[in-house]
Amino acid sequence: MCTVVVSVAPGAAVPLVLAGVRDEFTGRPWTPPAEHWPGLVGGRDLLAGGTWLAVDPAARRAAALLNGHGVPAPERGRRSRGELPLLAAAEGRLPELDLTRYDPFHLVLAEPAGARLWSWDGAARTATELPAGTHMIVNSGLESGEENERVAFFRPRFARAPRPAALDGPWGEWAFLATGAGLPAGDPRAMIVRHELPDGRVFASLSVTLLALAAEGVRYDFTGDPGDPAAFRRVLPERAEGTAQE
């Protein structure tokens, strides 16, 4: 993922809301979210077998991964960062690992009680408890917007947007903002991007996730059409066939 928005509101009916945009090379194969691992739901990267976001519905917990900046891991012994969300979602923490085997990353762990962020730059690990409020994490880490045009544009808008009043409530403006708020991909503030590289490869936003976590459960909506706020489909809780969706 290249953008994660986390809204922490203790005492609200839905105390944790998360939006995540996954950017990746379009030629990298993947499958949409499902229970690809026992007890864990998420989209599966078919190249390395991991994921960019994992949800443990029984624990009402989710973990999202972003690539970071820093010193890459040595080629020999390098492990895929895509296993980190699976470990964190399953265990409720970042396990004790040899992080020198992983390229730089940011890992968000979200639960109804709040959210934590771990960042690894190839040399040092930091851990941050996200306080009440609305936060944006991008490839450079937790940003407030002073030097990042995307964060400066989107974070105050997400902060003002009403959160769902219940797990099954409509997303409203969150769906519009998470799918780019209508900004063109070439806009320096854009959250939904597309870059055509000189070698012919295309790096673009491929999917958007919306999560709501509360004491009574998890709401997980997903779209592989990242520019359309009406294209989300329900992943969790599963709906009976033919049931209407907001």
Sequence and secondary structure as in RCSB ss.txt:
>XXXX:A:sequence
MCTVVVSVAPGAAVPLVLAGVRDEFTGRPWTPPAEHWPGLVGGRDLLAGGTWLAVDPAARRAAALLNGHGVPAPE
RGRRSRGELPLLAAAEGRLPELDLTRYDPFHLVLAEPAGARLWSWDGAARTATELPAGTHMIVNSGLESGEENER
VAFFRPRFARAPRPAALDGPWGEWAFLATGAGLPAGDPRAMIVRHELPDGRVFASLSVTLLALAAEGVRYDFTGD
PGDPAAFRRVLPERAEGTAQE
>XXXX:A:secstr
  EEEEEE TTSSS EEEEEEEEEETTS EEEEEEEETTEEEEEETTTS  SEEEETTTTEEEEEEE  S    S
TT   GGGHHHHHHHHTS     GGGS  EEEEEEETTEEEEEEE SS EEEEEE SEEEEEETTEEE SSS HH
HHHHHHHHHHS   SSTTS  THHHHHHTTTT  TTSTT SS EEE TTS EEEEEEEEEEEEETTEEEEEEES 
TT TT  EEEES   TT    
